[in-house]
Amino acid sequence: MTNIGASVAFDGDLTCDEDITFEGRLTGSIHVREAALIVAQAAQLEATVRAQRVVVHGTVQGSISAGQRIELAPSAKVTGDLSATQVVIADGAQFNGRIDMSRRTIAAKVAQYKAGSK
């Protein structure tokens, strides 16, 4: 598991192949292939997010796509669309956007991502 600390401010595209906890600021996109992304409570992302599993405790402005599951914790603040076969929104989480749980749409997005990441 990789941990990116709260003092990190990142502008651009971040890609990795292992579980990651992000505590800092990110503007751009983050792609976590075949692993999980945890957005810590202090984190602020203005980004397109893609991972197998995404757990949000912090703030995300942008779309989130997951191959398996997206979970918004009670402290989460998300503005953007969610796309996954499982979406869990805890009491207290703030969410403004659309949710797409269609397996066909998600499979197409995963195939498009994999084709673009080679």
DODREN-102098 format. One line per 3 residues: number of its first residue (from 1); for each residue x, y, z of N, C-alpha, C. Coordinates in pm, 1 decimal, always signed. Each point is the difference from the previous one (the first is absolute). Layout:
# residues N
NUM = X Y Z X Y Z X Y Z  ...
//
This chain:
# residues 118
1 = +85.5 -118.1 +0.0 -85.5 +118.1 +0.0 +89.2 +123.2 +0.0  -27.6 +88.8 -94.4 +71.4 +126.3 -9.4 -82.5 +108.2 +67.7  +67.8 +88.4 +72.6 -67.3 +110.1 +67.1 +57.7 +131.8 -52.2
4 = -86.0 +87.2 -50.1 +42.2 +132.1 -45.0 -50.4 +99.5 +103.7  +93.0 +65.7 +67.5 -29.3 +82.6 +116.3 -75.7 +127.8 -27.6  -47.0 +60.7 +108.0 -83.0 +120.1 -5.9 +74.0 +121.6 -54.3
7 = +132.0 +1.7 +7.9 +74.4 +116.8 -47.8 +25.3 -2.8 -150.6  -39.5 -108.4 -67.2 +24.5 -15.2 -144.0 -109.1 +69.0 -80.5  +42.5 +86.0 -93.8 -90.7 +61.8 -97.3 +44.5 -47.4 -137.0
10 = -87.2 -70.0 -71.0 +35.0 -63.0 -126.8 -88.6 +55.0 -109.8  +61.9 +38.7 -111.9 -73.8 +51.5 -114.9 +38.5 -83.2 -120.8  -94.1 -79.2 -52.7 +29.3 -84.1 -115.3 -70.7 -133.0 +9.8
13 = +57.7 -100.2 -67.7 -58.7 -133.6 -4.9 +83.4 -95.2 +84.6  -63.6 -63.9 +95.8 +66.8 -94.5 +88.1 -53.7 -139.0 -30.3  +90.0 -94.7 -27.0 -38.6 -137.1 -30.8 +82.5 -94.1 +86.2
16 = -64.2 -101.7 +56.0 +73.9 -99.6 +77.1 -71.1 -134.3 -7.7  +69.7 -104.6 +43.7 -51.8 -136.6 -6.5 -24.8 -61.7 +137.0  +11.2 +78.3 +105.9 -16.8 -54.0 +134.7 -96.7 +86.2 +80.0
19 = -48.0 -54.9 +111.0 -90.0 +75.3 +87.7 +66.9 +129.8 +41.2  -79.0 +105.9 +8.4 +55.3 +131.0 +33.4 -96.6 +74.9 +91.0  +55.7 +66.6 +99.6 -75.8 +93.2 +83.1 +50.5 +138.8 -33.5
22 = -91.1 +87.2 -39.5 +36.7 +135.2 -41.7 -53.0 +98.6 +103.8  +91.0 +79.3 +59.3 -37.7 +95.0 +104.0 +15.9 +145.0 -43.2  +65.6 +24.1 -111.9 +31.4 +136.5 -41.9 -100.4 +60.2 -96.2
25 = +53.4 +86.3 -89.7 -81.9 +66.5 -101.7 +42.1 -52.0 -136.7  -99.3 -22.2 -86.5 +26.9 -47.3 -134.9 -90.6 +72.5 -97.4  +60.0 +50.1 -106.5 -75.9 +57.7 -109.9 +42.0 -75.1 -125.3
28 = -92.7 -62.9 -67.6 +30.8 -75.9 -120.5 -75.1 -130.8 -3.4  +73.3 -111.5 +4.1 -64.8 -131.1 +2.0 +84.9 -97.0 +81.4  -68.4 -100.3 +54.0 +68.7 -107.1 +71.6 -58.9 -131.9 -47.0
31 = +87.9 -90.4 -42.7 -39.0 -132.1 -49.4 +74.0 -105.2 +81.4  -75.4 -81.6 +71.6 +57.8 -106.8 +80.0 -47.1 -130.9 -63.4  +90.7 -64.8 -72.3 -35.9 -121.7 -73.0 -9.2 -118.9 +94.2
34 = -109.0 -72.8 -7.0 -17.1 -126.4 +72.5 +25.7 +10.1 +149.5  -23.6 +117.5 +59.3 +24.4 +17.8 +143.0 -98.4 +102.6 +56.8  +18.8 +33.8 +126.3 -92.3 +88.7 +70.9 +60.2 +138.3 +21.6
37 = -86.3 +98.9 -1.6 +37.0 +137.7 +32.4 -80.8 +42.1 +121.2  +70.1 +51.3 +101.5 -66.9 +58.6 +115.7 +30.5 +148.6 -2.1  -105.4 +80.6 -4.4 +13.1 +145.8 +4.6 -21.3 +38.8 +145.6
40 = +108.4 +39.4 +66.5 -4.7 +30.0 +143.0 -85.1 +123.7 +28.3  -37.5 +17.3 +123.8 -89.2 +109.1 +39.4 +57.2 +137.0 -32.9  +130.1 +18.5 +9.9 +61.4 +129.9 -28.4 +22.7 +23.1 -150.0
43 = -15.2 -103.1 -81.0 +30.8 +9.1 -143.1 -100.5 +86.0 -75.7  +51.9 +67.2 -104.3 -83.6 +80.1 -89.1 +40.9 -31.3 -142.5  -90.0 -64.0 -74.1 +27.7 -38.1 -137.7 -92.0 +74.3 -94.8
46 = +58.2 +63.2 -100.4 -74.8 +51.6 -114.7 +48.0 -84.2 -116.1  -64.6 -114.5 -17.4 +59.7 -99.7 -88.0 -101.8 -99.1 -53.4  +41.2 -67.4 -106.1 -67.2 -119.1 -48.4 +65.8 -115.7 +72.9
49 = -80.4 -82.9 +66.4 +51.3 -107.5 +83.7 -43.7 -134.0 -58.0  +97.2 -92.4 -14.4 -29.5 -136.0 -45.6 +79.1 -97.8 +84.1  -68.5 -104.1 +48.7 +65.6 -105.8 +77.6 -94.4 -119.0 +6.1
52 = +46.9 -111.1 +52.0 -88.5 -115.2 +19.6 -96.6 +26.6 +115.2  +53.7 +57.5 +108.2 -80.7 +35.1 +116.9 +41.0 +139.3 +44.9  -99.6 +81.2 +35.5 +27.2 +136.8 +45.0 -77.7 +23.7 +129.2
55 = +70.8 +46.5 +102.8 -63.3 +39.8 +125.9 +34.0 +147.1 +20.3  -103.9 +82.7 +14.6 +19.2 +144.5 +13.3 -37.9 +44.0 +140.6  +96.6 +60.9 +67.8 -23.3 +62.7 +130.5 +10.4 +152.2 -13.8
58 = +67.7 +46.9 -104.9 +27.3 +142.0 -20.3 -87.2 +61.5 -107.5  +58.7 +93.8 -76.4 -73.2 +77.0 -99.9 +45.9 -37.4 -140.3  -96.2 -29.5 -87.7 +30.2 -30.4 -139.9 -94.4 +81.0 -87.7
61 = +59.5 +75.8 -93.2 -77.0 +67.9 -104.1 +42.4 -62.9 -131.2  -88.3 -79.6 -58.1 +30.6 -69.6 -124.0 -63.2 -138.1 +1.9  +7.0 -67.9 -111.8 -64.0 -131.1 -11.0 +86.3 -108.4 +64.9
64 = -69.2 -99.7 +55.3 +66.0 -114.9 +60.7 -53.4 -125.0 -67.6  +90.8 -81.8 -56.2 -36.7 -126.4 -62.5 +75.2 -111.9 +69.9  -72.1 -105.9 +33.9 +63.1 -113.9 +66.5 -47.0 -128.3 -66.3
67 = +92.0 -93.3 -15.4 -34.8 -129.6 -56.8 -88.4 -81.4 +92.1  +10.5 +25.4 +130.9 -77.9 -76.6 +96.8 -90.2 +87.0 +87.2  +59.6 +86.8 +82.2 -78.7 +65.6 +105.2 +49.5 +140.8 +28.1
70 = -96.8 +89.9 +26.4 +28.2 +135.1 +48.4 -72.0 +14.5 +133.3  +71.8 +50.3 +98.3 -58.6 +21.5 +132.3 +25.4 +144.3 +43.1  -106.8 +70.6 +34.4 +11.4 +135.5 +53.2 -23.4 -7.3 +150.3
73 = +102.1 +32.0 +76.7 -6.7 -3.2 +146.0 -79.6 +121.4 +50.3  -37.9 +2.1 +127.3 -78.4 +112.0 +53.2 +65.2 +136.7 -19.7  +132.3 +6.8 -5.7 +70.0 +128.6 -15.8 +21.6 +39.1 -146.3
76 = -41.6 -83.2 -94.2 +24.4 +24.7 -142.2 -81.4 +117.0 -54.1  +64.3 +75.3 -92.4 -66.4 +107.2 -73.6 +35.1 -20.3 -146.5  -96.1 -47.1 -77.9 +26.3 -34.5 -139.7 -95.6 +75.6 -91.1
79 = +58.6 +67.0 -99.8 -76.9 +65.7 -104.9 +47.3 -59.6 -131.2  -82.9 -83.0 -61.2 +36.1 -66.1 -124.0 -71.8 -132.6 -11.2  +16.1 -64.5 -112.5 -70.9 -123.9 -26.9 +75.9 -120.9 +53.7
82 = -75.6 -100.4 +44.6 +55.6 -124.6 +50.3 -38.5 -112.4 -94.9  +94.1 -89.0 -29.8 -26.3 -112.8 -87.3 +67.4 -124.3 +56.3  -80.9 -95.8 +47.0 +50.9 -125.9 +55.8 -116.8 -97.7 +12.9
85 = +31.7 -128.7 +13.7 -107.3 -97.9 +18.5 -56.9 +5.8 +141.3  +78.9 +49.6 +95.2 -47.2 +18.9 +137.6 +34.2 +141.2 +44.0  -100.2 +70.5 +52.0 +20.9 +134.6 +52.9 -64.1 +5.6 +137.9
88 = +80.6 +43.2 +98.5 -49.0 +12.2 +137.2 +20.2 +144.4 +43.6  -108.5 +62.4 +44.6 +7.3 +137.3 +49.3 -46.6 -0.7 +145.1  +93.1 +28.5 +90.5 -29.9 -3.1 +143.5 -80.8 +122.8 +40.8
91 = -75.2 -13.6 +109.6 -70.3 +114.1 +57.0 +100.4 +109.3 +31.7  -31.8 +121.4 -39.8 +87.5 +113.0 +26.7 +84.8 +39.5 -119.1  +22.4 -91.7 -93.7 +79.0 +32.8 -119.2 -75.3 +101.8 -84.9
94 = +74.8 +91.8 -60.9 -58.9 +98.5 -89.9 +32.1 -41.3 -142.9  -103.2 -13.9 -82.3 +18.6 -44.5 -137.5 -91.4 +78.3 -92.1  +57.7 +51.3 -109.5 -77.2 +69.6 -101.7 +46.9 -50.4 -135.8
97 = -81.5 -78.6 -66.5 +36.9 -54.5 -129.5 -92.2 -114.7 -37.0  +43.0 -78.3 -99.1 -78.1 -113.9 -46.2 +73.4 -128.9 +35.5  -76.9 -107.2 +8.2 +56.9 -131.4 +27.2 -36.4 -93.1 -115.2
100 = +100.7 -67.5 -55.4 -20.4 -97.7 -106.8 +48.0 -135.2 +50.5  -93.2 -93.6 +14.8 +35.7 -133.6 +46.8 -25.2 -105.1 -107.7  -11.8 +42.6 -125.5 -23.5 -90.6 -110.7 +126.4 -78.2 -32.2
103 = -7.1 -128.7 +4.8 +117.0 -83.2 -27.5 +54.1 +23.3 -141.2  -87.5 +23.5 -95.0 +43.7 +22.9 -137.7 +82.1 +128.6 -10.9  -47.2 +107.3 +61.7 +71.3 +127.3 -4.2 +135.4 -12.7 +69.1
106 = +2.9 -64.9 +114.7 +122.8 -15.0 +75.9 +99.5 -87.0 -76.3  -47.0 -108.9 -60.0 +88.7 -86.3 -78.1 +61.1 +77.0 -116.5  -78.1 +84.7 -64.2 +51.0 +81.0 -111.3 +106.1 +97.4 +49.0
109 = -22.4 +63.2 +115.7 +97.7 +94.1 +54.5 +128.8 -70.8 +40.0  -10.9 -118.3 +58.7 +118.5 -75.4 +38.9 +78.8 -40.9 -124.0  -68.4 -47.8 -102.9 +68.3 -37.7 -124.2 +68.6 +120.3 -64.5
112 = -67.1 +113.2 +1.5 +58.0 +123.0 -57.5 +124.4 +40.8 +80.0  -7.2 -6.7 +131.4 +114.3 +35.1 +84.1 +117.6 -93.0 -25.5  -26.6 -131.7 -4.7 +108.1 -96.2 -21.5 +64.3 +18.6 -137.5
115 = -79.5 +31.0 -100.3 +54.0 +23.6 -134.9 +89.1 +124.6 -1.7  -36.9 +101.5 +75.8 +76.0 +124.5 +4.0 +122.2 -5.8 +87.8  +9.0 -96.9 +89.8 +111.6 -5.5 +95.4 +116.0 -87.3 -46.8
118 = -11.9 -55.0 -118.3 +108.4 -86.7 -51.6 +103.3 +79.5 -73.3
//
